[in-house]
Amino acid sequence: MGKRVIVIGGGAAGHFSAINIKDKNPKYQVTLIEKTSKTLTKVKISGGGRCNVTNGRQKPGDLIKFYPRGQKKLYKPFERFNTKNIQEWLYKRGVATHEEADQRIFPTTNNSQTIIDCFEKEMDTLDIELIRNCAVKKIVKSTDWLIYTDTEIRAADAVVFSTGATKSGWRLLTELGLKVTQIVPSLFTFNIQDDRINELPGVSFSKATVRVIGSKFTEIGPLLITHWGLSGPSILKLSSIAALHLNECHYNFQIQINFIGQTAQVWREVIDKLKKVHPKKLIKNYKMNQIPHRYWERLVQKLELTETPFAELTKKKQNRLIEELTQALFQVTGKSTFKEEFVSAGGIDLNEINFETMEAKRYPGLYLAGEVLDIDALTGGFNFQACWTGGWIISEAI
Ligand SMILES: Cc1cc2nc3c(=O)[nH]c(=O)nc-3n(C[C@H](O)[C@H](O)[C@H](O)COP(=O)(O)OP(=O)(O)OC[C@H]3O[C@@H](n4cnc5c(N)ncnc54)[C@H](O)[C@@H]3O)c2cc1C
């Protein structure tokens, strides 16, 4: 008889591990245990129901930049199984994918059910045992691994932990002595109540520089005004790279924005020129390059310049205007979930893991993959990629 392998957690990482272990070792007895009645629930809702399964970037050096936590450790694993490999893996099983302009990759059906159907078919074909509605309550290392559920104790030669960002999974592992880092939310938008942006949802800037005051965190990228504050890639990225810091601030902090990344000096020259070229034109009516006109009008109104032509713009007001364009301060008073696409920063300390096998260093035979680890990424298919890469490496190791 081959090895007995128990995979705990029926999400992306658990399925990918179980399928590849059994595929490579048909004689192994592989069991997947899931505590709820449904498997792959996050895959189902992922990418707005389309499942952003991976990303078009392939080089490990490019990929790791999207992982605020896990960056260095993932370089070598990505050399072994990267974004191209998962597309090939899916293609071999009848799932074609396509890449969008921003390099996100989806199944061509644009339906996450395609990925679920593929995994479920593989589970059936490979005859992998799936136990639903069964929470693992305890695991003990004796000669074998002993897996305790409500109803039975199962013995295994190897255990894969893919319990995602769940307290129960982390508790089981800490009971074994593994360290968990601080768990905080990542990928959220900023709540801001401010006259300058109220009632301007949809107004966006293509390349803003956003800095968290009192920290080293700065991001450059698209910025979007929403009904409740600010969002867009620059904000989501900040929420991820500064996740721990923002949690320490209890999500009450100041940001400084340079809306188009231009220096105050350049703005001064632009406005001085406008004073000469269009002295009689009302400032509010001028279409300022790269500044959405609704925002420009709002700023002009805030600074009480609505009826002022360029010729009458005082030095003091000009400086205030430039300040608002290059170093506007906003008070953030909380966070909101981005399209329900929350991710947790934190998990099992990566120093506990041997990344050549994804095995716990102090427990040979105990493997970990997916969000249970202290690995998280920006949006773009990178979170799933960490699951595929981890699962693949485990299957090779076992
Ligand atoms: C709305 C949303 C959209 C997303 N969209 C994308 C996307 O498009 N692209 C992308 O890359 N990432 C996306 N993500 C992130 C991605 O879904 C996760 O990173 C990924 O699903 C994590 O997979 P996992 O297998 O590690 O954990 P999970 O999918 O959370 O699976 C863990 C499983 O373990 C089970 N479990 C836990 N404890 C036990 C126990 N004690 N016994 C038995 N079973 C247990 C849980 O019930 C669960 O089914 C999205 C996340 C959300 C919330």
PDBQT file of the ligand as one rigid body, heavy atoms in Angstrom, charges set to zero:
ROOT
HETATM    1  C1  LIG A 401     -14.363  37.558  -2.527  1.00  0.00    +0.000 C 
HETATM    2  C2  LIG A 401     -12.968  37.111  -2.796  1.00  0.00    +0.000 A 
HETATM    3  C3  LIG A 401     -12.494  37.122  -4.094  1.00  0.00    +0.000 A 
HETATM    4  C4  LIG A 401     -11.184  36.706  -4.368  1.00  0.00    +0.000 A 
HETATM    5  N1  LIG A 401     -10.777  36.716  -5.654  1.00  0.00    +0.000 NA
HETATM    6  C5  LIG A 401      -9.512  36.300  -5.941  1.00  0.00    +0.000 A 
HETATM    7  C6  LIG A 401      -9.068  36.198  -7.283  1.00  0.00    +0.000 A 
HETATM    8  O1  LIG A 401      -9.829  36.433  -8.231  1.00  0.00    +0.000 OA
HETATM    9  N2  LIG A 401      -7.778  35.817  -7.490  1.00  0.00    +0.000 N 
HETATM   10  C7  LIG A 401      -6.928  35.488  -6.476  1.00  0.00    +0.000 A 
HETATM   11  O2  LIG A 401      -5.767  35.144  -6.732  1.00  0.00    +0.000 OA
HETATM   12  N3  LIG A 401      -7.344  35.532  -5.191  1.00  0.00    +0.000 NA
HETATM   13  C8  LIG A 401      -8.613  35.901  -4.905  1.00  0.00    +0.000 A 
HETATM   14  N4  LIG A 401      -9.022  35.921  -3.609  1.00  0.00    +0.000 N 
HETATM   15  C9  LIG A 401      -8.128  35.348  -2.576  1.00  0.00    +0.000 C 
HETATM   16  C10 LIG A 401      -8.208  33.792  -2.682  1.00  0.00    +0.000 C 
HETATM   17  O3  LIG A 401      -9.566  33.417  -2.781  1.00  0.00    +0.000 OA
HETATM   18  C11 LIG A 401      -7.573  33.114  -1.472  1.00  0.00    +0.000 C 
HETATM   19  O4  LIG A 401      -6.244  33.555  -1.351  1.00  0.00    +0.000 OA
HETATM   20  C12 LIG A 401      -7.584  31.581  -1.653  1.00  0.00    +0.000 C 
HETATM   21  O5  LIG A 401      -8.896  31.126  -1.892  1.00  0.00    +0.000 OA
HETATM   22  C13 LIG A 401      -7.029  30.871  -0.434  1.00  0.00    +0.000 C 
HETATM   23  O6  LIG A 401      -7.177  29.494  -0.641  1.00  0.00    +0.000 OA
HETATM   24  P1  LIG A 401      -6.873  28.455   0.536  1.00  0.00    +0.000 P 
HETATM   25  O7  LIG A 401      -7.105  27.107  -0.038  1.00  0.00    +0.000 OA
HETATM   26  O8  LIG A 401      -5.587  28.747   1.172  1.00  0.00    +0.000 OA
HETATM   27  O9  LIG A 401      -7.983  28.776   1.639  1.00  0.00    +0.000 OA
HETATM   28  P2  LIG A 401      -9.566  28.670   1.573  1.00  0.00    +0.000 P 
HETATM   29  O10 LIG A 401     -10.066  28.809   0.196  1.00  0.00    +0.000 OA
HETATM   30  O11 LIG A 401     -10.070  29.611   2.595  1.00  0.00    +0.000 OA
HETATM   31  O12 LIG A 401      -9.869  27.177   2.017  1.00  0.00    +0.000 OA
HETATM   32  C14 LIG A 401      -9.651  26.719   3.339  1.00  0.00    +0.000 C 
HETATM   33  C15 LIG A 401     -10.644  25.634   3.616  1.00  0.00    +0.000 C 
HETATM   34  O13 LIG A 401     -10.289  24.980   4.830  1.00  0.00    +0.000 OA
HETATM   35  C16 LIG A 401     -11.469  24.653   5.548  1.00  0.00    +0.000 C 
HETATM   36  N5  LIG A 401     -11.097  24.460   6.952  1.00  0.00    +0.000 N 
HETATM   37  C17 LIG A 401     -10.648  25.389   7.825  1.00  0.00    +0.000 A 
HETATM   38  N6  LIG A 401     -10.413  24.833   9.024  1.00  0.00    +0.000 NA
HETATM   39  C18 LIG A 401     -10.698  23.505   8.897  1.00  0.00    +0.000 A 
HETATM   40  C19 LIG A 401     -10.670  22.402   9.784  1.00  0.00    +0.000 A 
HETATM   41  N7  LIG A 401     -10.283  22.536  11.067  1.00  0.00    +0.000 N 
HETATM   42  N8  LIG A 401     -11.032  21.175   9.333  1.00  0.00    +0.000 NA
HETATM   43  C20 LIG A 401     -11.431  21.004   8.028  1.00  0.00    +0.000 A 
HETATM   44  N9  LIG A 401     -11.492  22.034   7.152  1.00  0.00    +0.000 NA
HETATM   45  C21 LIG A 401     -11.130  23.259   7.570  1.00  0.00    +0.000 A 
HETATM   46  C22 LIG A 401     -12.335  25.875   5.288  1.00  0.00    +0.000 C 
HETATM   47  O14 LIG A 401     -13.701  25.586   5.544  1.00  0.00    +0.000 OA
HETATM   48  C23 LIG A 401     -12.051  26.169   3.821  1.00  0.00    +0.000 C 
HETATM   49  O15 LIG A 401     -12.937  25.479   2.955  1.00  0.00    +0.000 OA
HETATM   50  C24 LIG A 401     -10.326  36.313  -3.304  1.00  0.00    +0.000 A 
HETATM   51  C25 LIG A 401     -10.793  36.314  -1.991  1.00  0.00    +0.000 A 
HETATM   52  C26 LIG A 401     -12.102  36.691  -1.728  1.00  0.00    +0.000 A 
HETATM   53  C27 LIG A 401     -12.595  36.663  -0.310  1.00  0.00    +0.000 C 
ENDROOT
TORSDOF 0
